[in-house]
Amino acid sequence: MPRSWHGSLALPAKAWPAVLASVAVLVLLVAFDQVVRGAVIQSELRRQAAAVHAEAAWRCKALRGRGVSQACLAQLNPGSDRRP
């Protein structure tokens, strides 16, 4: 009787749990990698935004005249002068 190609790929019944566990671990590692990469990108964007804001605040404070400097800072932080 000729042997089918399915027979050559068959795994013993005891091997299936290990194969499924390995696939599950691989999927979890890929998901973890994606989450960590997303967190790193978000952190870098937050750092860049803070640096840009700090530089703009420094420039506002360097302006001559108290009124001009305060107006610049008010435009930079539009919600900061509101009281709850």
HTML snippet that shows the backbone in 3Dmol.js (N, CA, C, O; Angstrom):
<script src="https://3Dmol.org/build/3Dmol-min.js"></script>
<div id="view" style="width:600px;height:400px;position:relative"></div>
<script>
const pdb = `
ATOM      1  N   MET A   1       0.841  -1.167   0.000  1.00  0.00           N
ATOM      2  CA  MET A   1       0.000   0.000   0.000  1.00  0.00           C
ATOM      3  C   MET A   1       0.896   1.243   0.000  1.00  0.00           C
ATOM      4  O   MET A   1       1.806   1.339   0.823  1.00  0.00           O
ATOM      5  N   PRO A   2       0.655   2.193  -0.907  1.00  0.00           N
ATOM      6  CA  PRO A   2       1.511   3.389  -0.973  1.00  0.00           C
ATOM      7  C   PRO A   2       1.270   4.300   0.236  1.00  0.00           C
ATOM      8  O   PRO A   2       0.158   4.426   0.749  1.00  0.00           O
ATOM      9  N   ARG A   3       2.335   4.908   0.648  1.00  0.00           N
ATOM     10  CA  ARG A   3       2.275   5.798   1.797  1.00  0.00           C
ATOM     11  C   ARG A   3       1.900   7.208   1.340  1.00  0.00           C
ATOM     12  O   ARG A   3       2.481   7.721   0.384  1.00  0.00           O
ATOM     13  N   SER A   4       0.934   7.838   2.014  1.00  0.00           N
ATOM     14  CA  SER A   4       0.521   9.181   1.618  1.00  0.00           C
ATOM     15  C   SER A   4       1.475  10.213   2.220  1.00  0.00           C
ATOM     16  O   SER A   4       2.212   9.910   3.158  1.00  0.00           O
ATOM     17  N   TRP A   5       1.458  11.402   1.693  1.00  0.00           N
ATOM     18  CA  TRP A   5       2.352  12.442   2.189  1.00  0.00           C
ATOM     19  C   TRP A   5       1.915  12.921   3.572  1.00  0.00           C
ATOM     20  O   TRP A   5       2.710  13.522   4.294  1.00  0.00           O
ATOM     21  N   HIS A   6       0.665  12.663   3.950  1.00  0.00           N
ATOM     22  CA  HIS A   6       0.210  13.049   5.277  1.00  0.00           C
ATOM     23  C   HIS A   6       0.934  12.251   6.356  1.00  0.00           C
ATOM     24  O   HIS A   6       1.189  12.772   7.442  1.00  0.00           O
ATOM     25  N   GLY A   7       1.258  11.033   6.079  1.00  0.00           N
ATOM     26  CA  GLY A   7       1.916  10.190   7.057  1.00  0.00           C
ATOM     27  C   GLY A   7       3.302  10.678   7.430  1.00  0.00           C
ATOM     28  O   GLY A   7       3.756  10.447   8.551  1.00  0.00           O
ATOM     29  N   SER A   8       3.986  11.355   6.504  1.00  0.00           N
ATOM     30  CA  SER A   8       5.341  11.820   6.802  1.00  0.00           C
ATOM     31  C   SER A   8       5.329  13.060   7.692  1.00  0.00           C
ATOM     32  O   SER A   8       6.339  13.365   8.327  1.00  0.00           O
ATOM     33  N   LEU A   9       4.202  13.786   7.753  1.00  0.00           N
ATOM     34  CA  LEU A   9       4.121  14.985   8.576  1.00  0.00           C
ATOM     35  C   LEU A   9       3.471  14.734   9.933  1.00  0.00           C
ATOM     36  O   LEU A   9       3.390  15.639  10.764  1.00  0.00           O
ATOM     37  N   ALA A  10       3.022  13.542  10.148  1.00  0.00           N
ATOM     38  CA  ALA A  10       2.314  13.243  11.382  1.00  0.00           C
ATOM     39  C   ALA A  10       3.264  13.279  12.576  1.00  0.00           C
ATOM     40  O   ALA A  10       4.377  12.755  12.521  1.00  0.00           O
ATOM     41  N   LEU A  11       2.803  13.909  13.652  1.00  0.00           N
ATOM     42  CA  LEU A  11       3.570  13.958  14.897  1.00  0.00           C
ATOM     43  C   LEU A  11       2.899  13.039  15.905  1.00  0.00           C
ATOM     44  O   LEU A  11       1.686  12.838  15.866  1.00  0.00           O
ATOM     45  N   PRO A  12       3.682  12.498  16.785  1.00  0.00           N
ATOM     46  CA  PRO A  12       3.071  11.684  17.840  1.00  0.00           C
ATOM     47  C   PRO A  12       2.145  12.550  18.689  1.00  0.00           C
ATOM     48  O   PRO A  12       2.353  13.757  18.815  1.00  0.00           O
ATOM     49  N   ALA A  13       1.140  11.937  19.257  1.00  0.00           N
ATOM     50  CA  ALA A  13       0.149  12.668  20.051  1.00  0.00           C
ATOM     51  C   ALA A  13       0.798  13.395  21.230  1.00  0.00           C
ATOM     52  O   ALA A  13       0.302  14.444  21.639  1.00  0.00           O
ATOM     53  N   LYS A  14       1.865  12.881  21.775  1.00  0.00           N
ATOM     54  CA  LYS A  14       2.544  13.517  22.900  1.00  0.00           C
ATOM     55  C   LYS A  14       3.287  14.786  22.490  1.00  0.00           C
ATOM     56  O   LYS A  14       3.584  15.620  23.345  1.00  0.00           O
ATOM     57  N   ALA A  15       3.589  14.950  21.216  1.00  0.00           N
ATOM     58  CA  ALA A  15       4.348  16.110  20.754  1.00  0.00           C
ATOM     59  C   ALA A  15       3.475  17.332  20.532  1.00  0.00           C
ATOM     60  O   ALA A  15       3.988  18.451  20.558  1.00  0.00           O
ATOM     61  N   TRP A  16       2.185  17.166  20.316  1.00  0.00           N
ATOM     62  CA  TRP A  16       1.304  18.293  20.001  1.00  0.00           C
ATOM     63  C   TRP A  16       1.243  19.341  21.100  1.00  0.00           C
ATOM     64  O   TRP A  16       1.294  20.530  20.785  1.00  0.00           O
ATOM     65  N   PRO A  17       1.136  18.973  22.366  1.00  0.00           N
ATOM     66  CA  PRO A  17       1.124  20.020  23.404  1.00  0.00           C
ATOM     67  C   PRO A  17       2.395  20.875  23.399  1.00  0.00           C
ATOM     68  O   PRO A  17       2.334  22.086  23.610  1.00  0.00           O
ATOM     69  N   ALA A  18       3.531  20.245  23.160  1.00  0.00           N
ATOM     70  CA  ALA A  18       4.786  20.993  23.113  1.00  0.00           C
ATOM     71  C   ALA A  18       4.819  21.929  21.910  1.00  0.00           C
ATOM     72  O   ALA A  18       5.306  23.055  22.016  1.00  0.00           O
ATOM     73  N   VAL A  19       4.308  21.476  20.768  1.00  0.00           N
ATOM     74  CA  VAL A  19       4.270  22.310  19.570  1.00  0.00           C
ATOM     75  C   VAL A  19       3.342  23.504  19.800  1.00  0.00           C
ATOM     76  O   VAL A  19       3.695  24.637  19.474  1.00  0.00           O
ATOM     77  N   LEU A  20       2.166  23.253  20.355  1.00  0.00           N
ATOM     78  CA  LEU A  20       1.222  24.339  20.610  1.00  0.00           C
ATOM     79  C   LEU A  20       1.769  25.312  21.654  1.00  0.00           C
ATOM     80  O   LEU A  20       1.585  26.521  21.521  1.00  0.00           O
ATOM     81  N   ALA A  21       2.428  24.811  22.672  1.00  0.00           N
ATOM     82  CA  ALA A  21       3.032  25.688  23.684  1.00  0.00           C
ATOM     83  C   ALA A  21       4.130  26.543  23.064  1.00  0.00           C
ATOM     84  O   ALA A  21       4.255  27.724  23.389  1.00  0.00           O
ATOM     85  N   SER A  22       4.919  25.960  22.180  1.00  0.00           N
ATOM     86  CA  SER A  22       5.979  26.717  21.516  1.00  0.00           C
ATOM     87  C   SER A  22       5.408  27.826  20.643  1.00  0.00           C
ATOM     88  O   SER A  22       5.928  28.942  20.632  1.00  0.00           O
ATOM     89  N   VAL A  23       4.357  27.526  19.923  1.00  0.00           N
ATOM     90  CA  VAL A  23       3.708  28.539  19.084  1.00  0.00           C
ATOM     91  C   VAL A  23       3.118  29.645  19.951  1.00  0.00           C
ATOM     92  O   VAL A  23       3.227  30.824  19.613  1.00  0.00           O
ATOM     93  N   ALA A  24       2.495  29.274  21.067  1.00  0.00           N
ATOM     94  CA  ALA A  24       1.915  30.269  21.974  1.00  0.00           C
ATOM     95  C   ALA A  24       2.996  31.172  22.554  1.00  0.00           C
ATOM     96  O   ALA A  24       2.798  32.383  22.647  1.00  0.00           O
ATOM     97  N   VAL A  25       4.115  30.615  22.939  1.00  0.00           N
ATOM     98  CA  VAL A  25       5.226  31.412  23.480  1.00  0.00           C
ATOM     99  C   VAL A  25       5.759  32.353  22.418  1.00  0.00           C
ATOM    100  O   VAL A  25       6.060  33.509  22.714  1.00  0.00           O
ATOM    101  N   LEU A  26       5.881  31.885  21.197  1.00  0.00           N
ATOM    102  CA  LEU A  26       6.362  32.736  20.106  1.00  0.00           C
ATOM    103  C   LEU A  26       5.408  33.900  19.857  1.00  0.00           C
ATOM    104  O   LEU A  26       5.846  35.034  19.668  1.00  0.00           O
ATOM    105  N   VAL A  27       4.118  33.624  19.857  1.00  0.00           N
ATOM    106  CA  VAL A  27       3.124  34.682  19.654  1.00  0.00           C
ATOM    107  C   VAL A  27       3.202  35.696  20.792  1.00  0.00           C
ATOM    108  O   VAL A  27       3.140  36.900  20.543  1.00  0.00           O
ATOM    109  N   LEU A  28       3.334  35.241  22.017  1.00  0.00           N
ATOM    110  CA  LEU A  28       3.440  36.152  23.161  1.00  0.00           C
ATOM    111  C   LEU A  28       4.706  37.003  23.088  1.00  0.00           C
ATOM    112  O   LEU A  28       4.679  38.185  23.432  1.00  0.00           O
ATOM    113  N   LEU A  29       5.805  36.416  22.647  1.00  0.00           N
ATOM    114  CA  LEU A  29       7.048  37.180  22.510  1.00  0.00           C
ATOM    115  C   LEU A  29       6.926  38.256  21.442  1.00  0.00           C
ATOM    116  O   LEU A  29       7.414  39.371  21.626  1.00  0.00           O
ATOM    117  N   VAL A  30       6.284  37.935  20.335  1.00  0.00           N
ATOM    118  CA  VAL A  30       6.082  38.931  19.272  1.00  0.00           C
ATOM    119  C   VAL A  30       5.175  40.050  19.773  1.00  0.00           C
ATOM    120  O   VAL A  30       5.442  41.223  19.510  1.00  0.00           O
ATOM    121  N   ALA A  31       4.118  39.708  20.483  1.00  0.00           N
ATOM    122  CA  ALA A  31       3.219  40.734  21.028  1.00  0.00           C
ATOM    123  C   ALA A  31       3.959  41.615  22.035  1.00  0.00           C
ATOM    124  O   ALA A  31       3.801  42.836  22.020  1.00  0.00           O
ATOM    125  N   PHE A  32       4.752  41.020  22.895  1.00  0.00           N
ATOM    126  CA  PHE A  32       5.533  41.786  23.871  1.00  0.00           C
ATOM    127  C   PHE A  32       6.498  42.735  23.164  1.00  0.00           C
ATOM    128  O   PHE A  32       6.643  43.890  23.567  1.00  0.00           O
ATOM    129  N   ASP A  33       7.150  42.256  22.125  1.00  0.00           N
ATOM    130  CA  ASP A  33       8.073  43.089  21.358  1.00  0.00           C
ATOM    131  C   ASP A  33       7.350  44.298  20.772  1.00  0.00           C
ATOM    132  O   ASP A  33       7.875  45.410  20.805  1.00  0.00           O
ATOM    133  N   GLN A  34       6.148  44.088  20.236  1.00  0.00           N
ATOM    134  CA  GLN A  34       5.388  45.197  19.662  1.00  0.00           C
ATOM    135  C   GLN A  34       5.001  46.220  20.724  1.00  0.00           C
ATOM    136  O   GLN A  34       5.063  47.424  20.475  1.00  0.00           O
ATOM    137  N   VAL A  35       4.608  45.757  21.889  1.00  0.00           N
ATOM    138  CA  VAL A  35       4.231  46.669  22.972  1.00  0.00           C
ATOM    139  C   VAL A  35       5.437  47.484  23.423  1.00  0.00           C
ATOM    140  O   VAL A  35       5.325  48.692  23.630  1.00  0.00           O
ATOM    141  N   VAL A  36       6.581  46.839  23.576  1.00  0.00           N
ATOM    142  CA  VAL A  36       7.786  47.547  24.020  1.00  0.00           C
ATOM    143  C   VAL A  36       8.224  48.559  22.961  1.00  0.00           C
ATOM    144  O   VAL A  36       8.602  49.680  23.302  1.00  0.00           O
ATOM    145  N   ARG A  37       8.180  48.186  21.700  1.00  0.00           N
ATOM    146  CA  ARG A  37       8.556  49.139  20.639  1.00  0.00           C
ATOM    147  C   ARG A  37       7.626  50.348  20.637  1.00  0.00           C
ATOM    148  O   ARG A  37       8.077  51.482  20.477  1.00  0.00           O
ATOM    149  N   GLY A  38       6.343  50.108  20.814  1.00  0.00           N
ATOM    150  CA  GLY A  38       5.382  51.214  20.867  1.00  0.00           C
ATOM    151  C   GLY A  38       5.658  52.135  22.045  1.00  0.00           C
ATOM    152  O   GLY A  38       5.560  53.355  21.916  1.00  0.00           O
ATOM    153  N   ALA A  39       6.000  51.563  23.185  1.00  0.00           N
ATOM    154  CA  ALA A  39       6.304  52.375  24.366  1.00  0.00           C
ATOM    155  C   ALA A  39       7.565  53.204  24.160  1.00  0.00           C
ATOM    156  O   ALA A  39       7.629  54.355  24.592  1.00  0.00           O
ATOM    157  N   VAL A  40       8.555  52.633  23.510  1.00  0.00           N
ATOM    158  CA  VAL A  40       9.799  53.364  23.239  1.00  0.00           C
ATOM    159  C   VAL A  40       9.531  54.528  22.290  1.00  0.00           C
ATOM    160  O   VAL A  40      10.036  55.629  22.505  1.00  0.00           O
ATOM    161  N   ILE A  41       8.748  54.296  21.253  1.00  0.00           N
ATOM    162  CA  ILE A  41       8.429  55.362  20.299  1.00  0.00           C
ATOM    163  C   ILE A  41       7.630  56.467  20.987  1.00  0.00           C
ATOM    164  O   ILE A  41       7.912  57.648  20.786  1.00  0.00           O
ATOM    165  N   GLN A  42       6.639  56.096  21.797  1.00  0.00           N
ATOM    166  CA  GLN A  42       5.830  57.086  22.508  1.00  0.00           C
ATOM    167  C   GLN A  42       6.697  57.896  23.473  1.00  0.00           C
ATOM    168  O   GLN A  42       6.526  59.109  23.592  1.00  0.00           O
ATOM    169  N   SER A  43       7.611  57.239  24.152  1.00  0.00           N
ATOM    170  CA  SER A  43       8.497  57.927  25.085  1.00  0.00           C
ATOM    171  C   SER A  43       9.391  58.921  24.358  1.00  0.00           C
ATOM    172  O   SER A  43       9.600  60.034  24.840  1.00  0.00           O
ATOM    173  N   GLU A  44       9.912  58.535  23.220  1.00  0.00           N
ATOM    174  CA  GLU A  44      10.761  59.436  22.439  1.00  0.00           C
ATOM    175  C   GLU A  44       9.973  60.646  21.956  1.00  0.00           C
ATOM    176  O   GLU A  44      10.479  61.768  21.997  1.00  0.00           O
ATOM    177  N   LEU A  45       8.744  60.436  21.498  1.00  0.00           N
ATOM    178  CA  LEU A  45       7.914  61.559  21.060  1.00  0.00           C
ATOM    179  C   LEU A  45       7.606  62.492  22.232  1.00  0.00           C
ATOM    180  O   LEU A  45       7.622  63.713  22.070  1.00  0.00           O
ATOM    181  N   ARG A  46       7.330  61.935  23.397  1.00  0.00           N
ATOM    182  CA  ARG A  46       7.071  62.757  24.582  1.00  0.00           C
ATOM    183  C   ARG A  46       8.314  63.558  24.959  1.00  0.00           C
ATOM    184  O   ARG A  46       8.207  64.730  25.322  1.00  0.00           O
ATOM    185  N   ARG A  47       9.486  62.942  24.876  1.00  0.00           N
ATOM    186  CA  ARG A  47      10.734  63.639  25.187  1.00  0.00           C
ATOM    187  C   ARG A  47      10.974  64.789  24.220  1.00  0.00           C
ATOM    188  O   ARG A  47      11.370  65.879  24.634  1.00  0.00           O
ATOM    189  N   GLN A  48      10.735  64.550  22.922  1.00  0.00           N
ATOM    190  CA  GLN A  48      10.912  65.598  21.921  1.00  0.00           C
ATOM    191  C   GLN A  48       9.955  66.759  22.163  1.00  0.00           C
ATOM    192  O   GLN A  48      10.344  67.922  22.055  1.00  0.00           O
ATOM    193  N   ALA A  49       8.709  66.447  22.489  1.00  0.00           N
ATOM    194  CA  ALA A  49       7.720  67.499  22.749  1.00  0.00           C
ATOM    195  C   ALA A  49       8.123  68.325  23.967  1.00  0.00           C
ATOM    196  O   ALA A  49       7.979  69.548  23.961  1.00  0.00           O
ATOM    197  N   ALA A  50       8.623  67.673  25.006  1.00  0.00           N
ATOM    198  CA  ALA A  50       9.056  68.396  26.200  1.00  0.00           C
ATOM    199  C   ALA A  50      10.245  69.295  25.890  1.00  0.00           C
ATOM    200  O   ALA A  50      10.330  70.412  26.402  1.00  0.00           O
ATOM    201  N   ALA A  51      11.163  68.814  25.056  1.00  0.00           N
ATOM    202  CA  ALA A  51      12.327  69.614  24.691  1.00  0.00           C
ATOM    203  C   ALA A  51      11.919  70.839  23.876  1.00  0.00           C
ATOM    204  O   ALA A  51      12.439  71.933  24.094  1.00  0.00           O
ATOM    205  N   VAL A  52      10.997  70.658  22.946  1.00  0.00           N
ATOM    206  CA  VAL A  52      10.524  71.785  22.126  1.00  0.00           C
ATOM    207  C   VAL A  52       9.808  72.798  23.015  1.00  0.00           C
ATOM    208  O   VAL A  52       9.993  74.005  22.858  1.00  0.00           O
ATOM    209  N   HIS A  53       9.001  72.315  23.937  1.00  0.00           N
ATOM    210  CA  HIS A  53       8.270  73.205  24.847  1.00  0.00           C
ATOM    211  C   HIS A  53       9.236  73.967  25.745  1.00  0.00           C
ATOM    212  O   HIS A  53       9.064  75.167  25.960  1.00  0.00           O
ATOM    213  N   ALA A  54      10.243  73.290  26.266  1.00  0.00           N
ATOM    214  CA  ALA A  54      11.218  73.937  27.141  1.00  0.00           C
ATOM    215  C   ALA A  54      11.992  75.016  26.382  1.00  0.00           C
ATOM    216  O   ALA A  54      12.261  76.087  26.927  1.00  0.00           O
ATOM    217  N   GLU A  55      12.346  74.739  25.140  1.00  0.00           N
ATOM    218  CA  GLU A  55      13.064  75.732  24.342  1.00  0.00           C
ATOM    219  C   GLU A  55      12.181  76.944  24.057  1.00  0.00           C
ATOM    220  O   GLU A  55      12.648  78.082  24.109  1.00  0.00           O
ATOM    221  N   ALA A  56      10.906  76.700  23.757  1.00  0.00           N
ATOM    222  CA  ALA A  56       9.987  77.813  23.502  1.00  0.00           C
ATOM    223  C   ALA A  56       9.792  78.649  24.766  1.00  0.00           C
ATOM    224  O   ALA A  56       9.732  79.877  24.692  1.00  0.00           O
ATOM    225  N   ALA A  57       9.693  78.002  25.913  1.00  0.00           N
ATOM    226  CA  ALA A  57       9.551  78.733  27.174  1.00  0.00           C
ATOM    227  C   ALA A  57      10.800  79.559  27.449  1.00  0.00           C
ATOM    228  O   ALA A  57      10.699  80.696  27.909  1.00  0.00           O
ATOM    229  N   TRP A  58      11.956  79.011  27.178  1.00  0.00           N
ATOM    230  CA  TRP A  58      13.209  79.747  27.372  1.00  0.00           C
ATOM    231  C   TRP A  58      13.229  80.985  26.487  1.00  0.00           C
ATOM    232  O   TRP A  58      13.633  82.061  26.930  1.00  0.00           O
ATOM    233  N   ARG A  59      12.793  80.837  25.234  1.00  0.00           N
ATOM    234  CA  ARG A  59      12.770  81.986  24.328  1.00  0.00           C
ATOM    235  C   ARG A  59      11.790  83.048  24.808  1.00  0.00           C
ATOM    236  O   ARG A  59      12.081  84.241  24.719  1.00  0.00           O
ATOM    237  N   CYS A  60      10.634  82.630  25.315  1.00  0.00           N
ATOM    238  CA  CYS A  60       9.659  83.590  25.852  1.00  0.00           C
ATOM    239  C   CYS A  60      10.245  84.354  27.033  1.00  0.00           C
ATOM    240  O   CYS A  60      10.082  85.570  27.142  1.00  0.00           O
ATOM    241  N   LYS A  61      10.923  83.633  27.911  1.00  0.00           N
ATOM    242  CA  LYS A  61      11.503  84.277  29.088  1.00  0.00           C
ATOM    243  C   LYS A  61      12.652  85.202  28.718  1.00  0.00           C
ATOM    244  O   LYS A  61      12.967  86.127  29.467  1.00  0.00           O
ATOM    245  N   ALA A  62      13.281  84.966  27.576  1.00  0.00           N
ATOM    246  CA  ALA A  62      14.399  85.799  27.145  1.00  0.00           C
ATOM    247  C   ALA A  62      13.933  87.087  26.463  1.00  0.00           C
ATOM    248  O   ALA A  62      14.754  87.964  26.193  1.00  0.00           O
ATOM    249  N   LEU A  63      12.654  87.218  26.183  1.00  0.00           N
ATOM    250  CA  LEU A  63      12.144  88.429  25.547  1.00  0.00           C
ATOM    251  C   LEU A  63      12.251  89.601  26.517  1.00  0.00           C
ATOM    252  O   LEU A  63      12.127  89.445  27.732  1.00  0.00           O
ATOM    253  N   ARG A  64      12.486  90.792  25.934  1.00  0.00           N
ATOM    254  CA  ARG A  64      12.586  91.995  26.767  1.00  0.00           C
ATOM    255  C   ARG A  64      11.201  92.503  27.090  1.00  0.00           C
ATOM    256  O   ARG A  64      10.307  92.513  26.244  1.00  0.00           O
ATOM    257  N   GLY A  65      11.047  92.909  28.280  1.00  0.00           N
ATOM    258  CA  GLY A  65       9.773  93.454  28.714  1.00  0.00           C
ATOM    259  C   GLY A  65       8.932  92.393  29.391  1.00  0.00           C
ATOM    260  O   GLY A  65       8.694  91.318  28.841  1.00  0.00           O
ATOM    261  N   ARG A  66       8.488  92.712  30.590  1.00  0.00           N
ATOM    262  CA  ARG A  66       7.738  91.738  31.369  1.00  0.00           C
ATOM    263  C   ARG A  66       6.411  91.380  30.692  1.00  0.00           C
ATOM    264  O   ARG A  66       6.016  90.214  30.662  1.00  0.00           O
ATOM    265  N   GLY A  67       5.739  92.379  30.159  1.00  0.00           N
ATOM    266  CA  GLY A  67       4.443  92.132  29.519  1.00  0.00           C
ATOM    267  C   GLY A  67       4.575  91.251  28.285  1.00  0.00           C
ATOM    268  O   GLY A  67       3.761  90.353  28.068  1.00  0.00           O
ATOM    269  N   VAL A  68       5.590  91.506  27.484  1.00  0.00           N
ATOM    270  CA  VAL A  68       5.804  90.705  26.277  1.00  0.00           C
ATOM    271  C   VAL A  68       6.145  89.270  26.647  1.00  0.00           C
ATOM    272  O   VAL A  68       5.647  88.327  26.032  1.00  0.00           O
ATOM    273  N   SER A  69       6.990  89.112  27.645  1.00  0.00           N
ATOM    274  CA  SER A  69       7.391  87.777  28.081  1.00  0.00           C
ATOM    275  C   SER A  69       6.189  87.009  28.626  1.00  0.00           C
ATOM    276  O   SER A  69       6.011  85.834  28.307  1.00  0.00           O
ATOM    277  N   GLN A  70       5.366  87.661  29.445  1.00  0.00           N
ATOM    278  CA  GLN A  70       4.194  86.995  30.003  1.00  0.00           C
ATOM    279  C   GLN A  70       3.172  86.658  28.923  1.00  0.00           C
ATOM    280  O   GLN A  70       2.533  85.607  28.980  1.00  0.00           O
ATOM    281  N   ALA A  71       3.014  87.545  27.939  1.00  0.00           N
ATOM    282  CA  ALA A  71       2.081  87.267  26.841  1.00  0.00           C
ATOM    283  C   ALA A  71       2.550  86.063  26.024  1.00  0.00           C
ATOM    284  O   ALA A  71       1.749  85.227  25.607  1.00  0.00           O
ATOM    285  N   CYS A  72       3.849  85.993  25.807  1.00  0.00           N
ATOM    286  CA  CYS A  72       4.413  84.854  25.065  1.00  0.00           C
ATOM    287  C   CYS A  72       4.179  83.558  25.839  1.00  0.00           C
ATOM    288  O   CYS A  72       3.766  82.551  25.264  1.00  0.00           O
ATOM    289  N   LEU A  73       4.441  83.587  27.136  1.00  0.00           N
ATOM    290  CA  LEU A  73       4.231  82.392  27.962  1.00  0.00           C
ATOM    291  C   LEU A  73       2.752  82.016  28.018  1.00  0.00           C
ATOM    292  O   LEU A  73       2.419  80.832  28.051  1.00  0.00           O
ATOM    293  N   ALA A  74       1.864  83.007  28.029  1.00  0.00           N
ATOM    294  CA  ALA A  74       0.426  82.730  28.033  1.00  0.00           C
ATOM    295  C   ALA A  74       0.008  82.044  26.737  1.00  0.00           C
ATOM    296  O   ALA A  74      -0.841  81.153  26.754  1.00  0.00           O
ATOM    297  N   GLN A  75       0.593  82.449  25.622  1.00  0.00           N
ATOM    298  CA  GLN A  75       0.286  81.788  24.340  1.00  0.00           C
ATOM    299  C   GLN A  75       0.867  80.382  24.307  1.00  0.00           C
ATOM    300  O   GLN A  75       0.288  79.475  23.708  1.00  0.00           O
ATOM    301  N   LEU A  76       2.004  80.208  24.950  1.00  0.00           N
ATOM    302  CA  LEU A  76       2.653  78.898  24.973  1.00  0.00           C
ATOM    303  C   LEU A  76       1.857  77.909  25.826  1.00  0.00           C
ATOM    304  O   LEU A  76       1.777  76.726  25.492  1.00  0.00           O
ATOM    305  N   ASN A  77       1.278  78.379  26.906  1.00  0.00           N
ATOM    306  CA  ASN A  77       0.493  77.548  27.823  1.00  0.00           C
ATOM    307  C   ASN A  77      -0.915  78.124  27.923  1.00  0.00           C
ATOM    308  O   ASN A  77      -1.232  78.779  28.916  1.00  0.00           O
ATOM    309  N   PRO A  78      -1.757  77.904  26.942  1.00  0.00           N
ATOM    310  CA  PRO A  78      -3.070  78.581  26.922  1.00  0.00           C
ATOM    311  C   PRO A  78      -3.981  78.215  28.074  1.00  0.00           C
ATOM    312  O   PRO A  78      -4.828  79.033  28.432  1.00  0.00           O
ATOM    313  N   GLY A  79      -3.870  77.055  28.674  1.00  0.00           N
ATOM    314  CA  GLY A  79      -4.767  76.668  29.756  1.00  0.00           C
ATOM    315  C   GLY A  79      -4.170  76.828  31.134  1.00  0.00           C
ATOM    316  O   GLY A  79      -4.810  76.456  32.118  1.00  0.00           O
ATOM    317  N   SER A  80      -2.965  77.366  31.245  1.00  0.00           N
ATOM    318  CA  SER A  80      -2.308  77.418  32.538  1.00  0.00           C
ATOM    319  C   SER A  80      -2.835  78.494  33.458  1.00  0.00           C
ATOM    320  O   SER A  80      -2.684  78.370  34.674  1.00  0.00           O
ATOM    321  N   ASP A  81      -3.464  79.571  32.925  1.00  0.00           N
ATOM    322  CA  ASP A  81      -3.932  80.640  33.789  1.00  0.00           C
ATOM    323  C   ASP A  81      -5.373  80.416  34.266  1.00  0.00           C
ATOM    324  O   ASP A  81      -5.899  81.236  35.019  1.00  0.00           O
ATOM    325  N   ARG A  82      -6.008  79.342  33.849  1.00  0.00           N
ATOM    326  CA  ARG A  82      -7.365  79.031  34.295  1.00  0.00           C
ATOM    327  C   ARG A  82      -7.329  78.473  35.697  1.00  0.00           C
ATOM    328  O   ARG A  82      -6.442  77.697  36.053  1.00  0.00           O
ATOM    329  N   ARG A  83      -8.307  78.877  36.489  1.00  0.00           N
ATOM    330  CA  ARG A  83      -8.401  78.346  37.846  1.00  0.00           C
ATOM    331  C   ARG A  83      -9.590  77.407  37.922  1.00  0.00           C
ATOM    332  O   ARG A  83     -10.639  77.693  37.344  1.00  0.00           O
ATOM    333  N   PRO A  84      -9.446  76.290  38.625  1.00  0.00           N
ATOM    334  CA  PRO A  84     -10.575  75.328  38.713  1.00  0.00           C
ATOM    335  C   PRO A  84     -11.721  75.847  39.526  1.00  0.00           C
ATOM    336  O   PRO A  84     -12.728  75.157  39.686  1.00  0.00           O
TER     337      PRO A  84
END
`;
const viewer = $3Dmol.createViewer("view");
viewer.addModel(pdb, "pdb");
viewer.setStyle({}, {cartoon: {color: "spectrum"}});
viewer.zoomTo();
viewer.render();
</script>
